[in-house]
Amino acid sequence: MPRVQISRAQARRIALAAQGFDRKRPKSAGDIRHIRRTINQIGLLQLDYVNVLIPAHYLILYSRLGAYPRQRLHELVYRRREFIEQWAHEASIVPADAWPLLRHRRDEFRPYRNSPIMKLRGRREYLKQVLKIVEASGPVTANDLPPMPGPKRKPGDWHRSVPRWALDYHFHSGSVAVANRLPNFQREYDLSEHLIASDQFQKCVSRDDAQRELLRRAACACGISTVRDLADYYRMSGQDASLRVKELVEEGALREAKVEGWSETGYLSDSVRIPRTIKASSILSPFDPLVWFRPRAERLFDFHYRIEIYVPASKRKWGYYVLPFLMDDRIVARVDLKADRKNKRLLVLAAHEEAGTNAKKTAGKLAEELTDLADWLDLESVRVSRRGSFARTLAAATKEFSSRRLSCTRR
């Protein structure tokens, strides 16, 4: 079968449609069905609890749905148990039916050599003790377990307690799962068999079949992708991904494509859609599947993206927590955001537009999006600082939008 020819613009629209950006935001985003559909469509939510703005996984849903009650996500995952926490891309929320697909990963789990749990004297006995406590008393947090002195920490080590390391060990190996998240985001753990539906808990899927299904899901979520894109989605080795992708092509689940400007072969999912246009206006999380694999973001959008949380302040180019702004089918700006909860303000600490964009149009759309985001976060205003090439234009647009909105409210 000859390769399909795909232009770069088509590739962008395919990728955006596969991620749900071809639909208007629902009028009633509080409907739990929209949240369920969105997670199922993109396959997973990468968890990240950096709270400079809002934990990143909440923003992934907001980018597609607009304002929604965050407790509905909690209900789906920890009350209805339609979704579970698993190590998928990174720590992630995935559909419950992914449990058997990730079994081989849990079976193959080994802590890294310098993990504190591996350096712990009497670790086997302690790990057994932890599991017995969970079995007898679960759900439990790390604070509910007996303390244990750990190895001496070195600079750069994760500052977790030994009980937390022990629970993480059992989580990665599959003995326990996350039963709940407390208001401070702390995990409560219970035995996996208490939390996973018996048909999924007992289901056995071979390693090859599981990898094929994970890659098929990744392909549906990407729309158009390379082998590297697909391997990254569920953190699979390139060698394994190459073998399974070849098999998916042979069975007709994927089709090879030649994409304009790509040096690697593209693969189209059998569920692919190519909308004529994309009408989107969304601030993206740093861990959004659309941009989390930086080489793909560069190929699709000509957008070089790095987060600078771990970069010394004096060396940052864009800002501490800088987020891309998607308008239609292009990424047109980036903004460094912070929620000033004490003073009820959304702070734009820096703003930069991308080359070749219409600055005035971009500023107008971004000002509206920032104002809506502030409302969702229960912040009363948006304040734009002077830092960045786009700051002055955005500040003027934000002021103008706020004035228009206030005028409409008074009528």
Disulfide bonds with the S-S distance in Angstrom:
none
